[in-house]
């Protein structure tokens, strides 16, 4: 059974600062299907990424869920950010995911 990642992120909620994620909507990959899970706070995502769990973004279209990008932690000045690109910018960036 092939899975994409430990956790899949489908939507984001930002703090008052649009460059800082508050929490994300999470699905777990069960191989044959995706299962909606509880929302996850940004700090929890960072903690799990540091423990080497794999996160990926997903997007839904008319044919179902599509794999997105790998999510990586980026550390700058002792603070961690969650990103889908390799840019070394002090902000969160998970691409063009919809907000909730």
N, C-alpha and C positions, 0 to 999 in steps of 0.2 A: 504494500500500500504506500504510494508516494504522496508526500505532503509538501506543501509549499513552505511552511514556516510553523513555528510554535504558536504564534499569534498573528492575526491579520487585522489591519487597521482600515476601516471603511470610511469613517468620518471623524472630524475633529471639532473641538470647542476651544476657542481662544479666550485668554484673559482679556482684560481691557486693553492690554498691549497686543496688537495683532501679530506680533512676532514671537509671542510666547503662548504655547499650547497649555491649556488647563487640563483637559482630559480627551481621551480618544474612545471611539466605539470599537469594540473588539469582537472578533470571531475566532473560533478555534478551528483548525483544519483537521477533520476526521477522515481524510483520505477521499472518501466517496462523496462527502458533503461538508458544508461549513455550518458550524453551530454558533448561533449568537450567544455571546457571553456578556458579563457585566462590563460597563464602561470602566476604563482604567485611567487613573491619574497619571499625569506626566512623570512624576517622581517614581512611580512604580515601573513605568516603561524603562526609564533610565536604569533603575536598579536591576531589572531583568536583563537588559542589554549588557550591562557590566558583568553579569553572570553567564554571558554567552548564549542566552536564549535568542532565537531568531524571530525577528519581526519583519513583516512585509506589508505594503499597502495593497489594497484591492479596490476595484471599481466594478460597478454593476452596469451592464447594458442589456439590450433586449434579448441577448442569448445567455445571460447569466453572469456569474462573477468572472472577472478577468484579473490575472496576476498583475501586480504593479511593480514597485521598486523595493529593494531591500532597505530597511531602516537601520541606520548606524548611529552610534553615539559619537559626539564630538566634544572634546574637552578644551576649554579655553579659560585660563586664569582660575583653575579650580572649579569651574562651573561646567555642567554637562548640558548639551543641546541634542535634540533628536532631529536627524536629517535623512533625506534620501539621496543627497548629492555629496560630493566630496568638498564642497566649498567650505572654507574655514571662516565662517561668519558667525558671530555670536547671536544666533537666533535659531528658533526651531523652523524647520521647513520639511513638510511632508508632501510637497507638490501641490497639485490642484484638487485635493480631496474636498468634498462638500462639508459644510459646517452643520452642526446640530445645536 
